[in-house]
Protein backbone atom coordinates (compact mmCIF):
# COMPACT_ATOMS: atom_id res chain seq x y z
CA UNK A 1 0.00 0.00 0.00
CA UNK A 2 0.99 3.60 -0.41
CA UNK A 3 3.71 4.44 2.16
CA UNK A 4 2.83 8.13 1.84
CA UNK A 5 -0.50 7.54 3.57
CA UNK A 6 0.91 5.14 6.17
CA UNK A 7 -0.62 6.35 9.48
CA UNK A 8 1.84 4.69 11.84
CA UNK A 9 4.59 6.81 13.38
CA UNK A 10 7.48 5.09 15.16
CA UNK A 11 9.82 7.70 16.58
CA UNK A 12 11.16 9.18 19.80
CA UNK A 13 8.20 11.03 21.28
CA UNK A 14 6.32 11.03 17.97
CA UNK A 15 2.55 11.15 18.63
CA UNK A 16 0.83 7.95 17.46
CA UNK A 17 -2.28 8.26 15.32
CA UNK A 18 -4.32 6.73 18.13
CA UNK A 19 -3.34 7.33 21.79
CA UNK A 20 -5.10 4.24 23.05
CA UNK A 21 -5.43 3.04 26.62
CA UNK A 22 -4.17 6.14 28.44
CA UNK A 23 -7.45 7.84 29.26
CA UNK A 24 -7.29 7.15 33.00
CA UNK A 25 -3.89 8.75 33.61
CA UNK A 26 -4.80 11.73 31.41
CA UNK A 27 -7.91 12.25 33.52
CA UNK A 28 -5.84 11.99 36.71
CA UNK A 29 -3.57 14.79 35.50
CA UNK A 30 -6.53 16.89 34.33
CA UNK A 31 -8.10 16.67 37.78
CA UNK A 32 -4.79 17.52 39.46
CA UNK A 33 -4.22 20.65 37.35
CA UNK A 34 -7.78 21.86 37.85
CA UNK A 35 -7.60 21.29 41.61
CA UNK A 36 -4.32 23.15 41.94
CA UNK A 37 -5.77 26.07 39.97
CA UNK A 38 -8.57 26.25 42.55
CA UNK A 39 -6.08 26.16 45.44
CA UNK A 40 -7.17 22.70 46.58
CA UNK A 41 -4.71 20.11 47.99
CA UNK A 42 -3.17 18.20 45.11
CA UNK A 43 -0.33 15.76 44.65
CA UNK A 44 2.07 16.19 41.78
CA UNK A 45 2.25 13.24 39.39
CA UNK A 46 5.32 11.34 38.26
CA UNK A 47 4.75 8.68 35.61
CA UNK A 48 7.21 5.80 35.69
CA UNK A 49 7.77 3.09 33.12
CA UNK A 50 10.20 1.35 30.80
CA UNK A 51 11.44 2.74 27.51
CA UNK A 52 8.95 2.53 24.65
CA UNK A 53 5.75 2.74 26.71
CA UNK A 54 4.92 6.25 25.48
CA UNK A 55 5.70 8.42 28.53
CA UNK A 56 7.02 11.31 26.43
CA UNK A 57 4.01 11.23 24.12
CA UNK A 58 1.71 11.22 27.14
CA UNK A 59 3.55 14.11 28.73
CA UNK A 60 3.16 16.22 25.60
CA UNK A 61 -0.53 15.34 25.22
CA UNK A 62 -1.15 16.23 28.86
CA UNK A 63 0.56 19.56 28.35
CA UNK A 64 -1.71 20.23 25.36
CA UNK A 65 -4.72 19.28 27.52
CA UNK A 66 -3.64 21.77 30.19
CA UNK A 67 -2.98 24.63 27.80
CA UNK A 68 -6.35 24.12 26.11
CA UNK A 69 -8.07 25.11 29.38
CA UNK A 70 -5.84 28.09 30.08
CA UNK A 71 -3.25 26.60 32.41
CA UNK A 72 0.27 27.95 31.93
CA UNK A 73 2.92 25.31 31.34
CA UNK A 74 6.60 24.78 30.87
CA UNK A 75 8.19 21.70 29.31
CA UNK A 76 11.76 20.43 29.67
CA UNK A 77 13.63 17.19 29.17
CA UNK A 78 16.42 16.42 31.62
CA UNK A 79 19.53 15.18 29.81
CA UNK A 80 22.44 13.60 31.64
CA UNK A 81 24.77 16.58 31.21
CA UNK A 82 22.68 19.65 32.15
CA UNK A 83 21.71 20.90 35.58
CA UNK A 84 18.09 21.35 36.64
CA UNK A 85 18.59 25.13 37.20
CA UNK A 86 19.89 25.46 33.63
CA UNK A 87 16.85 23.60 32.29
CA UNK A 88 14.27 25.50 34.31
CA UNK A 89 15.57 29.08 34.06
CA UNK A 90 14.75 29.80 30.38
CA UNK A 91 11.39 28.04 30.61
CA UNK A 92 10.44 29.94 33.76
CA UNK A 93 11.40 33.17 31.99
CA UNK A 94 9.02 32.35 29.13
CA UNK A 95 6.22 31.39 31.53
CA UNK A 96 6.65 34.57 33.56
CA UNK A 97 6.72 36.77 30.46
CA UNK A 98 3.39 35.23 29.45
CA UNK A 99 1.99 35.84 32.92
CA UNK A 100 3.21 39.45 32.84
CA UNK A 101 0.78 40.12 29.96
CA UNK A 102 -2.07 39.59 32.43
CA UNK A 103 -2.93 42.98 33.89
CA UNK A 104 -3.78 41.58 37.34
CA UNK A 105 -0.57 39.55 37.57
CA UNK A 106 1.84 41.98 35.88
CA UNK A 107 3.53 43.33 39.01
CA UNK A 108 3.94 39.92 40.64
CA UNK A 109 5.20 38.37 37.40
CA UNK A 110 7.79 41.12 37.01
CA UNK A 111 8.86 40.60 40.62
CA UNK A 112 9.31 36.88 39.90
CA UNK A 113 11.37 37.81 36.82
CA UNK A 114 13.61 39.93 39.03
CA UNK A 115 13.88 36.93 41.32
CA UNK A 116 14.87 34.80 38.34
CA UNK A 117 17.61 37.29 37.47
CA UNK A 118 18.98 37.04 41.01
CA UNK A 119 18.60 33.25 40.96
CA UNK A 120 20.65 32.88 37.77
CA UNK A 121 23.31 35.33 38.90
CA UNK A 122 23.75 33.83 42.39
CA UNK A 123 23.93 30.22 41.15
CA UNK A 124 26.11 30.87 38.09
CA UNK A 125 29.28 29.91 39.94
CA UNK A 126 27.95 26.50 41.03
CA UNK A 127 25.89 25.89 37.87
CA UNK A 128 27.84 27.54 35.01
CA UNK A 129 25.45 26.11 32.41
CA UNK A 130 22.68 28.54 33.46
CA UNK A 131 21.92 30.86 30.56
CA UNK A 132 18.93 33.21 30.70
CA UNK A 133 18.54 36.64 29.16
CA UNK A 134 16.78 39.22 31.36
CA UNK A 135 16.69 43.02 31.17
CA UNK A 136 15.46 43.42 34.76
CA UNK A 137 17.76 44.01 37.68
CA UNK A 138 17.62 41.41 40.48
CA UNK A 139 15.61 42.21 43.58
CA UNK A 140 18.02 42.03 46.53
CA UNK A 141 17.13 39.19 48.88
CA UNK A 142 14.82 37.37 46.46
CA UNK A 143 16.13 33.95 45.38
CA UNK A 144 19.73 35.18 45.39
CA UNK A 145 21.39 33.38 48.33
CA UNK A 146 23.36 31.03 46.11
CA UNK A 147 21.80 27.98 47.78
CA UNK A 148 19.70 26.02 45.29
CA UNK A 149 17.22 24.60 47.79
CA UNK A 150 16.48 27.98 49.33
CA UNK A 151 16.53 29.96 46.08
CA UNK A 152 14.38 27.59 44.01
CA UNK A 153 11.79 27.61 46.78
CA UNK A 154 11.70 31.42 46.81
CA UNK A 155 11.59 31.61 43.00
CA UNK A 156 8.71 29.15 42.64
CA UNK A 157 6.82 30.86 45.46
CA UNK A 158 7.05 34.16 43.56
CA UNK A 159 6.05 32.42 40.33
CA UNK A 160 3.11 30.66 42.01
CA UNK A 161 1.91 33.97 43.48
CA UNK A 162 1.85 35.50 39.98
CA UNK A 163 -0.06 32.53 38.56
CA UNK A 164 -2.53 32.73 41.45
CA UNK A 165 -3.15 36.42 40.82
CA UNK A 166 -3.79 35.65 37.15
CA UNK A 167 -6.38 33.03 38.10
CA UNK A 168 -4.40 30.23 36.50
CA UNK A 169 -1.77 27.65 37.48
CA UNK A 170 1.73 26.73 36.39
CA UNK A 171 2.15 23.08 35.45
CA UNK A 172 5.75 21.99 34.98
CA UNK A 173 6.17 19.04 32.61
CA UNK A 174 9.60 17.42 33.01
CA UNK A 175 10.72 14.33 31.12
CA UNK A 176 13.59 11.93 31.94
CA UNK A 177 13.56 12.98 35.60
CA UNK A 178 15.72 10.02 36.59
CA UNK A 179 18.73 11.92 35.22
CA UNK A 180 18.32 14.87 37.62
CA UNK A 181 20.97 14.81 40.34
CA UNK A 182 19.85 14.04 43.89
CA UNK A 183 20.58 17.48 45.37
CA UNK A 184 18.64 19.12 42.54
CA UNK A 185 15.71 16.74 43.01
CA UNK A 186 15.76 17.58 46.71
CA UNK A 187 15.56 21.30 45.92
CA UNK A 188 12.64 20.75 43.54
CA UNK A 189 10.77 18.61 46.07
CA UNK A 190 11.29 21.22 48.78
CA UNK A 191 10.00 24.00 46.53
CA UNK A 192 6.90 22.01 45.58
CA UNK A 193 6.30 21.13 49.22
CA UNK A 194 6.40 24.79 50.20
CA UNK A 195 4.09 25.68 47.34
CA UNK A 196 1.62 23.02 48.47
CA UNK A 197 1.74 24.34 52.04
CA UNK A 198 0.90 27.83 50.78
CA UNK A 199 -1.80 26.50 48.41
CA UNK A 200 -0.02 28.05 45.44
CA UNK A 201 -1.10 26.86 41.97
CA UNK A 202 2.05 24.91 41.16
CA UNK A 203 2.14 21.28 40.03
CA UNK A 204 4.76 18.98 38.58
CA UNK A 205 3.89 16.36 35.97
CA UNK A 206 7.00 14.30 35.36
CA UNK A 207 8.09 11.11 33.69
CA UNK A 208 11.03 8.80 34.15
CA UNK A 209 12.33 5.27 34.33
CA UNK A 210 11.18 3.05 37.21
CA UNK A 211 14.15 3.99 39.40
CA UNK A 212 12.65 7.48 39.70
CA UNK A 213 10.56 6.35 42.69
CA UNK A 214 13.67 5.43 44.64
CA UNK A 215 15.52 8.56 43.51
CA UNK A 216 12.75 10.77 44.86
CA UNK A 217 12.63 8.92 48.17
CA UNK A 218 16.38 9.22 48.64
CA UNK A 219 16.29 12.93 47.81
CA UNK A 220 13.56 13.64 50.40
CA UNK A 221 12.03 11.04 52.67
CA UNK A 222 8.61 12.69 52.52
CA UNK A 223 8.47 12.62 48.70
CA UNK A 224 6.01 9.70 48.66
CA UNK A 225 3.45 11.93 50.38
CA UNK A 226 3.81 14.69 47.77
CA UNK A 227 3.61 12.59 44.61
CA UNK A 228 1.53 9.93 42.95
CA UNK A 229 3.52 7.49 40.81
CA UNK A 230 1.23 5.98 38.14
CA UNK A 231 2.97 3.15 36.31
CA UNK A 232 2.87 3.36 32.52
CA UNK A 233 3.16 -0.15 31.15
CA UNK A 234 2.34 -2.13 28.04
CA UNK A 235 -1.19 -1.58 26.74
CA UNK A 236 -4.08 -3.86 27.52
CA UNK A 237 -4.93 -6.29 24.69
CA UNK A 238 -7.99 -4.21 23.78
CA UNK A 239 -6.02 -0.95 23.67
CA UNK A 240 -3.22 -2.57 21.65
CA UNK A 241 -5.75 -3.80 19.09
CA UNK A 242 -7.25 -0.32 18.87
CA UNK A 243 -3.80 1.26 18.40
CA UNK A 244 -3.37 -0.79 15.21
CA UNK A 245 -6.87 -1.32 13.85
CA UNK A 246 -8.35 2.15 14.31
CA UNK A 247 -5.71 4.17 12.38
CA UNK A 248 -5.86 1.63 9.58
CA UNK A 249 -9.66 1.63 9.54
CA UNK A 250 -9.71 5.44 9.46
CA UNK A 251 -7.92 5.16 6.10
CA UNK A 252 -10.21 2.47 4.76
CA UNK A 253 -7.87 -0.44 5.50
CA UNK A 254 -8.76 -3.55 7.46
CA UNK A 255 -6.40 -5.77 9.45
CA UNK A 256 -7.12 -9.49 9.45
CA UNK A 257 -7.76 -10.97 12.87
CA UNK A 258 -4.81 -13.39 12.77
CA UNK A 259 -2.54 -10.57 11.55
CA UNK A 260 -3.63 -8.38 14.45
CA UNK A 261 -3.01 -11.17 16.95
CA UNK A 262 0.48 -11.73 15.53
CA UNK A 263 1.34 -8.03 15.89
CA UNK A 264 0.17 -8.05 19.50
CA UNK A 265 2.22 -11.17 20.19
CA UNK A 266 5.39 -9.83 18.54
CA UNK A 267 5.24 -6.40 20.19
CA UNK A 268 4.22 -7.55 23.69
CA UNK A 269 1.74 -4.64 23.41
CA UNK A 270 4.42 -1.94 23.91
CA UNK A 271 3.30 1.26 22.16
CA UNK A 272 6.57 2.02 20.36
CA UNK A 273 6.81 -1.49 18.97
CA UNK A 274 3.16 -1.42 17.90
CA UNK A 275 3.94 1.63 15.77
CA UNK A 276 7.02 -0.08 14.28
CA UNK A 277 5.09 -3.23 13.36
CA UNK A 278 2.12 -1.23 12.11
CA UNK A 279 4.34 0.83 9.81
CA UNK A 280 6.10 -2.17 8.29
CA UNK A 281 2.92 -4.25 8.00
CA UNK A 282 1.26 -1.40 6.09
CA UNK A 283 4.24 -1.07 3.73
CA UNK A 284 4.41 -4.84 3.19
CA UNK A 285 0.73 -5.21 2.28
CA UNK A 286 -0.27 -4.91 -1.37
CA UNK A 287 -3.89 -4.11 -0.50
CA UNK A 288 -6.47 -4.29 2.27
CA UNK A 289 -6.84 -6.33 4.39
CA UNK A 290 -3.38 -6.57 5.95
CA UNK A 291 -2.77 -10.31 6.23
CA UNK A 292 -0.81 -12.61 8.51
CA UNK A 293 1.68 -13.13 5.70
CA UNK A 294 2.16 -9.35 5.48
CA UNK A 295 2.88 -9.21 9.20
CA UNK A 296 5.33 -12.11 8.97
CA UNK A 297 7.23 -10.25 6.25
CA UNK A 298 7.01 -7.02 8.22
CA UNK A 299 8.42 -8.61 11.38
CA UNK A 300 11.84 -9.04 9.80
CA UNK A 301 11.87 -5.39 8.69
CA UNK A 302 10.61 -4.17 12.06
CA UNK A 303 13.25 -6.08 14.00
CA UNK A 304 15.99 -4.83 11.66
CA UNK A 305 14.76 -1.24 12.09
CA UNK A 306 14.73 -1.58 15.88
CA UNK A 307 18.21 -3.10 15.87
CA UNK A 308 19.57 -0.23 13.79
CA UNK A 309 17.98 2.58 15.79
CA UNK A 310 15.97 2.02 18.97
CA UNK A 311 18.27 -0.65 20.37
CA UNK A 312 21.57 0.24 18.71
CA UNK A 313 21.67 3.85 19.89
CA UNK A 314 21.65 2.58 23.48
CA UNK A 315 24.10 -0.26 22.84
CA UNK A 316 26.67 2.07 21.29
CA UNK A 317 26.90 4.13 24.52
CA UNK A 318 28.19 1.15 26.48
CA UNK A 319 31.71 0.15 27.41
CA UNK A 320 32.87 -3.34 26.36
CA UNK A 321 32.37 -4.73 29.86
CA UNK A 322 28.96 -3.09 30.23
CA UNK A 323 27.96 -4.91 27.03
CA UNK A 324 29.18 -8.18 28.51
CA UNK A 325 27.18 -7.51 31.68
CA UNK A 326 23.98 -6.97 29.67
CA UNK A 327 24.75 -10.00 27.53
CA UNK A 328 25.01 -12.09 30.68
CA UNK A 329 21.61 -10.77 31.74
CA UNK A 330 20.21 -11.64 28.33
CA UNK A 331 21.57 -15.18 28.66
CA UNK A 332 19.26 -15.56 31.65
CA UNK A 333 16.21 -14.25 29.77
CA UNK A 334 14.01 -11.18 29.95
CA UNK A 335 14.41 -10.79 33.71
CA UNK A 336 14.55 -9.35 36.28
CA UNK A 337 17.53 -11.39 37.52
CA UNK A 338 19.39 -11.80 40.78
CA UNK A 339 22.77 -10.10 40.90
CA UNK A 340 24.36 -13.39 41.93
CA UNK A 341 23.01 -15.16 38.83
CA UNK A 342 24.44 -12.45 36.56
CA UNK A 343 27.79 -12.69 38.34
CA UNK A 344 27.70 -16.45 37.86
CA UNK A 345 27.33 -16.07 34.11
CA UNK A 346 30.34 -13.73 34.09
CA UNK A 347 32.36 -15.93 36.47
CA UNK A 348 32.94 -12.91 38.68
CA UNK A 349 32.24 -12.23 42.37
CA UNK A 350 29.11 -10.16 42.91
CA UNK A 351 31.01 -7.44 44.75
CA UNK A 352 33.28 -6.78 41.77
CA UNK A 353 30.29 -5.97 39.55
CA UNK A 354 28.83 -3.22 41.73
CA UNK A 355 30.46 -0.30 39.85
CA UNK A 356 29.39 -1.66 36.45
CA UNK A 357 25.83 -2.16 37.67
CA UNK A 358 25.76 1.40 39.06
CA UNK A 359 27.05 2.82 35.76
CA UNK A 360 24.37 0.97 33.80
CA UNK A 361 21.68 2.26 36.16
CA UNK A 362 23.03 5.81 35.74
CA UNK A 363 22.89 5.39 31.96
CA UNK A 364 19.27 4.30 32.19
CA UNK A 365 19.92 0.80 30.82
CA UNK A 366 18.89 -1.22 33.87
CA UNK A 367 17.02 -0.72 37.12
CA UNK A 368 16.49 -2.52 40.39
CA UNK A 369 12.88 -3.64 40.97
CA UNK A 370 13.89 -4.85 44.45
CA UNK A 371 17.04 -5.33 46.47
CA UNK A 372 19.46 -7.59 44.60
CA UNK A 373 17.33 -7.75 41.43
CA UNK A 374 18.25 -6.21 38.08
CA UNK A 375 15.99 -5.67 35.08
CA UNK A 376 16.29 -4.12 31.64
CA UNK A 377 14.71 -0.69 31.19
CA UNK A 378 14.25 -1.39 27.47
CA UNK A 379 11.67 -4.05 26.58
CA UNK A 380 12.95 -6.92 24.38
CA UNK A 381 16.55 -5.80 24.93
CA UNK A 382 17.50 -9.33 25.96
CA UNK A 383 16.58 -10.56 22.48
CA UNK A 384 18.58 -7.77 20.87
CA UNK A 385 21.65 -8.59 22.97
CA UNK A 386 21.50 -12.22 21.88
CA UNK A 387 21.25 -11.12 18.24
CA UNK A 388 24.09 -8.61 18.34
CA UNK A 389 26.41 -10.73 20.51
CA UNK A 390 25.62 -14.30 19.40
CA UNK A 391 27.47 -17.41 20.45
CA UNK A 392 29.77 -17.64 23.45
CA UNK A 393 32.60 -15.26 22.51
CA UNK A 394 31.27 -12.64 24.93
CA UNK A 395 32.18 -14.92 27.83
CA UNK A 396 35.91 -14.67 27.15
Protein Blocks (a to p, Z undefined) as FASTA:
>chain_A
ZZklpmbdcdehiacfbdghilmmmmmmmmmmmmmmnopacddddddddehilmmmmmmm
mmmmmmmnopacddddddfkbcfklmmmmmmmmmmmmmmmpmklmmmmmmmmmmmmmmmm
mmmmmmmmbccddfbdcdehiapnopaklmmmmmmmmmmmmmmmnopacddddehklmpc
fklmmmmmmmmmmmmmnopacdddddddfklmmmmmmmpmklmmmpccdddddddfklmm
mmmmmmmmmnopacdfklmmmmmmmnnopaklmmmmmmmmmmmpmbdcddfklmmmmmmm
mmmmmmmmmmmmmmmmpcfklmmmmmmmmmnonbpcdfklmmmmnopafklmmmmmmmmm
mnopaccfbghiacdfbghklmmmmmmmgcjllmZZ
